Amino acid sequence: MRFAAALVLVALLLLFLLIWAPWLDDKEVHDRVLREKGGIDGTIQPMENLTASEAALEEMREYSRSKGVTDGVLICDYEVTWLPFGRWVASCEGGYYVTFFGTNSSLN
């Protein structure tokens, strides 16, 4: 009886850890999705596609560099929120669900 109770307790603890997924760092998840999907989903735009004053372009470049983007301009930054078994990374156009084992899927 004690063994069964201990086994149930361990299983519940393991389930709780998988739901919480504390090893997923929000900044790391943000940076990885930005690196992998930013150019694909329009979050990062190449400089050639933008028309604005030189001052506005320079301000956008500085903001983008502060977020780690060097190959374009960050149009809309991602926001990371907790969801069970992973993280939800939302942009202006849609979002990505990053599972507790690190893969992401597009949910537009």
N, CA, C and O of each residue as an XYZ file, in Angstrom:
432
protein
N       0.820     -1.192      0.000
C       0.000      0.000      0.000
C       0.866      1.259      0.000
O       0.579      2.211     -0.726
N       1.919      1.266      0.808
C       2.796      2.442      0.855
C       3.525      2.631     -0.467
O       3.746      3.758     -0.910
N       3.896      1.520     -1.092
C       4.589      1.605     -2.372
C       3.682      2.216     -3.431
O       4.124      3.051     -4.221
N       2.429      1.809     -3.453
C       1.471      2.348     -4.429
C       1.252      3.841     -4.200
O       1.176      4.613     -5.156
N       1.152      4.243     -2.948
C       0.961      5.665     -2.637
C       2.189      6.474     -3.049
O       2.062      7.576     -3.582
N       3.372      5.927     -2.802
C       4.601      6.622     -3.204
C       4.699      6.713     -4.722
O       5.126      7.733     -5.262
N       4.306      5.654     -5.399
C       4.331      5.652     -6.861
C       3.362      6.690     -7.434
O       3.693      7.391     -8.391
N       2.181      6.784     -6.854
C       1.201      7.785     -7.292
C       1.734      9.186     -7.028
O       1.577     10.074     -7.866
N       2.353      9.394     -5.889
C       2.922     10.704     -5.560
C       4.024     11.088     -6.542
O       4.076     12.233     -6.992
N       4.889     10.163     -6.876
C       5.961     10.432     -7.847
C       5.370     10.728     -9.222
O       5.835     11.631     -9.917
N       4.349      9.971     -9.614
C       3.707     10.207    -10.914
C       3.049     11.583    -10.958
O       3.144     12.280    -11.967
N       2.390     11.976     -9.884
C       1.768     13.303     -9.830
C       2.812     14.412     -9.854
O       2.611     15.444    -10.495
N       3.917     14.205     -9.164
C       4.999     15.189     -9.173
C       5.590     15.325    -10.569
O       5.859     16.436    -11.027
N       5.790     14.209    -11.240
C       6.307     14.238    -12.608
C       5.328     14.948    -13.546
O       5.745     15.746    -14.385
N       4.051     14.665    -13.412
C       3.036     15.336    -14.228
C       3.034     16.838    -13.960
O       2.953     17.634    -14.895
N       3.121     17.226    -12.702
C       3.174     18.648    -12.349
C       4.379     19.327    -12.986
O       4.258     20.432    -13.515
N       5.537     18.680    -12.940
C       6.740     19.261    -13.548
C       6.596     19.404    -15.061
O       7.035     20.404    -15.630
N       5.993     18.426    -15.713
C       5.787     18.526    -17.160
C       4.801     19.640    -17.508
O       4.986     20.345    -18.500
N       3.766     19.799    -16.703
C       2.805     20.883    -16.947
C       3.474     22.236    -16.745
O       3.258     23.151    -17.540
N       4.268     22.378    -15.716
C       4.919     23.652    -15.394
C       6.069     23.945    -16.350
O       6.215     25.085    -16.791
N       6.878     22.965    -16.679
C       8.046     23.071    -17.567
C       8.972     24.221    -17.164
O       9.186     25.141    -17.953
N       9.526     24.180    -15.945
C      10.345     25.303    -15.477
C      11.676     25.448    -16.209
O      12.318     26.492    -16.091
N      12.104     24.451    -16.951
C      13.375     24.533    -17.670
C      13.260     25.371    -18.935
O      14.279     25.684    -19.551
N      12.055     25.741    -19.338
C      11.878     26.611    -20.502
C      12.006     28.062    -20.052
O      11.101     28.607    -19.419
N      13.121     28.675    -20.377
C      13.365     30.073    -20.043
C      12.669     30.952    -21.082
O      12.853     30.755    -22.284
N      11.873     31.919    -20.627
C      11.104     32.752    -21.555
C      11.989     33.492    -22.547
O      11.656     33.567    -23.730
N      13.102     34.038    -22.091
C      13.991     34.780    -22.994
C      14.614     33.842    -24.025
O      14.711     34.184    -25.203
N      15.028     32.674    -23.582
C      15.622     31.701    -24.508
C      14.600     31.232    -25.548
O      14.927     31.098    -26.727
N      13.371     30.985    -25.111
C      12.306     30.584    -26.037
C      12.036     31.713    -27.025
O      11.908     31.470    -28.225
N      11.948     32.947    -26.527
C      11.734     34.121    -27.392
C      12.828     34.230    -28.445
O      12.543     34.383    -29.632
N      14.074     34.151    -28.006
C      15.197     34.312    -28.933
C      15.242     33.192    -29.970
O      15.547     33.435    -31.137
N      14.940     31.977    -29.546
C      14.962     30.861    -30.494
C      13.865     30.981    -31.553
O      14.115     30.750    -32.736
N      12.661     31.339    -31.132
C      11.571     31.502    -32.099
C      11.860     32.690    -33.013
O      11.581     32.624    -34.210
N      12.409     33.765    -32.473
C      12.765     34.921    -33.299
C      13.804     34.535    -34.343
O      13.706     34.939    -35.502
N      14.784     33.763    -33.938
C      15.835     33.320    -34.858
C      15.280     32.388    -35.941
O      15.622     32.525    -37.116
N      14.427     31.446    -35.544
C      13.926     30.441    -36.480
C      12.775     30.937    -37.346
O      12.695     30.575    -38.519
N      11.894     31.748    -36.802
C      10.659     32.105    -37.503
C      10.537     33.581    -37.859
O       9.654     33.942    -38.637
N      11.391     34.445    -37.320
C      11.246     35.888    -37.508
C      11.255     36.339    -38.949
O      10.461     37.201    -39.325
N      12.127     35.786    -39.762
C      12.186     36.166    -41.166
C      11.087     35.540    -41.998
O      10.741     36.051    -43.063
N      10.536     34.436    -41.519
C       9.510     33.710    -42.269
C       8.131     34.344    -42.083
O       7.385     34.506    -43.048
N       7.796     34.700    -40.845
C       6.434     35.175    -40.569
C       6.275     36.692    -40.643
O       5.208     37.213    -40.318
N       7.308     37.403    -41.062
C       7.196     38.850    -41.234
C       7.518     39.659    -40.000
O       7.372     40.881    -40.014
N       7.952     39.013    -38.930
C       8.326     39.742    -37.723
C       9.578     40.572    -37.968
O       9.715     41.672    -37.433
N      10.489     40.044    -38.774
C      11.693     40.775    -39.179
C      11.564     41.086    -40.665
O      11.343     40.187    -41.477
N      11.701     42.350    -41.015
C      11.629     42.776    -42.413
C      13.008     43.228    -42.877
O      13.717     43.901    -42.131
N      13.397     42.869    -44.094
C      14.660     43.374    -44.642
C      14.584     44.890    -44.829
O      13.512     45.442    -45.076
N      15.721     45.547    -44.709
C      15.770     47.010    -44.836
C      15.285     47.476    -46.204
O      14.716     48.562    -46.317
N      15.500     46.675    -47.243
C      15.114     47.077    -48.602
C      13.604     47.223    -48.746
O      13.139     47.963    -49.612
N      12.835     46.532    -47.915
C      11.375     46.556    -48.033
C      10.729     47.729    -47.309
O       9.511     47.893    -47.381
N      11.508     48.545    -46.616
C      10.944     49.614    -45.803
C      11.131     50.974    -46.461
O      12.178     51.266    -47.038
N      10.106     51.789    -46.365
C      10.207     53.173    -46.827
C       9.830     54.073    -45.664
O       8.691     54.062    -45.198
N      10.785     54.841    -45.209
C      10.575     55.784    -44.108
C      11.707     56.798    -44.152
O      12.656     56.658    -44.924
N      11.594     57.811    -43.319
C      12.670     58.803    -43.266
C      13.921     58.152    -42.687
O      13.849     57.125    -42.012
N      15.049     58.757    -42.959
C      16.325     58.205    -42.483
C      16.362     58.142    -40.958
O      16.881     57.185    -40.385
N      15.811     59.164    -40.302
C      15.785     59.182    -38.832
C      14.926     58.033    -38.291
O      15.302     57.376    -37.321
N      13.781     57.798    -38.917
C      12.904     56.712    -38.469
C      13.559     55.354    -38.696
O      13.467     54.465    -37.848
N      14.219     55.196    -39.841
C      14.913     53.935    -40.122
C      16.026     53.681    -39.115
O      16.212     52.553    -38.657
N      16.761     54.728    -38.773
C      17.850     54.570    -37.797
C      17.295     54.189    -36.423
O      17.876     53.359    -35.723
N      16.182     54.789    -36.044
C      15.555     54.455    -34.765
C      15.087     52.996    -34.758
O      15.243     52.295    -33.758
N      14.515     52.544    -35.878
C      14.085     51.144    -35.983
C      15.280     50.200    -35.939
O      15.206     49.133    -35.329
N      16.387     50.587    -36.587
C      17.604     49.756    -36.550
C      18.126     49.619    -35.129
O      18.484     48.522    -34.700
N      18.173     50.741    -34.390
C      18.673     50.705    -33.009
C      17.791     49.819    -32.133
O      18.296     49.023    -31.343
N      16.480     49.959    -32.274
C      15.558     49.130    -31.500
C      15.760     47.654    -31.840
O      15.787     46.803    -30.951
N      15.899     47.361    -33.120
C      16.084     45.977    -33.558
C      17.385     45.401    -33.021
O      17.420     44.254    -32.576
N      18.451     46.184    -33.059
C      19.739     45.708    -32.522
C      19.646     45.440    -31.027
O      20.258     44.495    -30.530
N      18.884     46.261    -30.302
C      18.743     46.044    -28.857
C      18.027     44.732    -28.557
O      18.184     44.172    -27.472
N      17.243     44.242    -29.511
C      16.540     42.964    -29.357
C      17.305     41.803    -29.981
O      16.829     40.668    -29.958
N      18.494     42.074    -30.541
C      19.323     41.010    -31.097
C      19.143     40.757    -32.576
O      19.649     39.761    -33.093
N      18.436     41.630    -33.273
C      18.205     41.460    -34.710
C      19.233     42.290    -35.457
O      19.310     43.505    -35.271
N      20.028     41.635    -36.308
C      21.074     42.347    -37.047
C      20.845     42.339    -38.547
O      21.484     43.104    -39.269
N      19.950     41.494    -39.031
C      19.781     41.347    -40.474
C      18.480     41.949    -40.999
O      17.989     41.525    -42.045
N      17.922     42.914    -40.306
C      16.690     43.561    -40.738
C      16.132     44.427    -39.630
O      16.852     44.841    -38.722
N      14.837     44.697    -39.716
C      14.163     45.531    -38.729
C      13.055     44.718    -38.076
O      12.267     44.058    -38.752
N      13.009     44.777    -36.762
C      11.986     44.082    -35.994
C      10.690     44.885    -36.070
O      10.612     45.996    -35.545
N       9.684     44.327    -36.719
C       8.415     45.022    -36.907
C       7.506     44.840    -35.694
O       6.933     45.809    -35.196
N       7.375     43.631    -35.229
C       6.482     43.327    -34.113
C       7.151     42.244    -33.272
O       7.352     41.127    -33.750
N       7.491     42.558    -32.043
C       8.218     41.609    -31.204
C       7.289     40.518    -30.675
O       6.077     40.707    -30.577
N       7.875     39.388    -30.341
C       7.137     38.267    -29.772
C       6.894     38.496    -28.283
O       7.663     39.183    -27.610
N       5.809     37.905    -27.785
C       5.507     37.926    -26.361
C       5.326     36.484    -25.907
O       4.558     35.733    -26.508
N       6.027     36.099    -24.854
C       6.010     34.713    -24.370
C       5.122     34.623    -23.133
O       5.276     35.405    -22.194
N       4.195     33.669    -23.132
C       3.356     33.416    -21.969
C       3.343     31.921    -21.663
O       3.567     31.085    -22.539
N       3.077     31.613    -20.416
C       3.039     30.230    -19.975
C       1.739     29.574    -20.408
O       0.669     30.176    -20.318
N       1.837     28.348    -20.875
C       0.689     27.473    -21.102
C       1.066     26.095    -20.570
O       2.252     25.772    -20.505
N       0.095     25.279    -20.189
C       0.442     23.940    -19.709
C       1.267     23.167    -20.736
O       0.962     23.171    -21.929
N       2.287     22.522    -20.261
C       3.193     21.697    -21.061
C       4.044     22.504    -22.029
O       4.589     21.922    -22.967
N       4.189     23.813    -21.853
C       5.039     24.595    -22.753
C       4.846     26.085    -22.617
O       4.437     26.582    -21.567
N       5.147     26.800    -23.702
C       5.017     28.258    -23.749
C       4.332     28.662    -25.049
O       4.512     28.019    -26.083
N       3.550     29.728    -24.986
C       2.906     30.315    -26.152
C       3.691     31.560    -26.525
O       3.855     32.465    -25.707
N       4.178     31.607    -27.764
C       4.948     32.748    -28.262
C       4.086     33.423    -29.323
O       3.886     32.876    -30.408
N       3.573     34.621    -29.005
C       2.643     35.315    -29.896
C       3.318     36.494    -30.565
O       4.105     37.214    -29.951
N       2.994     36.677    -31.841
C       3.416     37.873    -32.570
C       2.158     38.570    -33.060
O       1.049     38.173    -32.700
N       2.314     39.587    -33.862
C       1.148     40.309    -34.394
C       0.334     39.445    -35.346
O      -0.880     39.621    -35.453
N       0.972     38.530    -36.028
C       0.318     37.752    -37.077
C      -0.204     36.396    -36.620
O      -1.044     35.809    -37.302
N       0.256     35.897    -35.521
C      -0.141     34.561    -35.082
C       0.678     34.164    -33.882
O       1.089     35.013    -33.090
N       0.917     32.873    -33.744
C       1.694     32.434    -32.609
C       2.255     31.044    -32.792
O       1.929     30.334    -33.744
N       3.110     30.674    -31.850
C       3.775     29.375    -31.861
C       3.672     28.779    -30.469
O       3.840     29.476    -29.468
N       3.397     27.492    -30.416
C       3.376     26.772    -29.153
C       4.670     25.986    -29.051
O       4.945     25.127    -29.890
N       5.465     26.272    -28.032
C       6.725     25.568    -27.791
C       6.459     24.551    -26.688
O       6.105     24.917    -25.568
N       6.633     23.277    -27.012
C       6.344     22.213    -26.056
C       7.456     22.092    -25.020
O       8.525     22.682    -25.172
N       7.196     21.325    -23.970
C       8.171     21.174    -22.889
C       9.444     20.491    -23.343
O      10.463     20.601    -22.662
N       9.426     19.786    -24.472
C      10.659     19.179    -24.964
C      11.310     20.021    -26.050
O      12.271     19.572    -26.674
N      10.812     21.235    -26.293
C      11.539     22.206    -27.095
C      11.123     22.395    -28.531
O      11.662     23.281    -29.194
N      10.191     21.612    -29.054
C       9.791     21.824    -30.445
C       8.674     22.858    -30.494
O       7.928     23.034    -29.530
N       8.573     23.541    -31.638
C       7.499     24.522    -31.760
C       6.646     24.218    -32.972
O       7.105     23.636    -33.955
N       5.403     24.624    -32.878
C       4.475     24.431    -33.990
C       3.720     25.723    -34.220
O       3.412     26.456    -33.281
N       3.430     25.990    -35.467
C       2.740     27.213    -35.844
C       1.244     27.033    -35.680
O       0.672     26.043    -36.136
N       0.621     27.987    -35.031
C      -0.833     27.987    -34.876
C      -1.336     29.360    -35.283
O      -1.561     30.218    -34.429
N      -1.510     29.572    -36.550
C      -1.961     30.882    -37.043
C      -3.454     30.923    -37.156
O      -4.015     31.944    -37.554
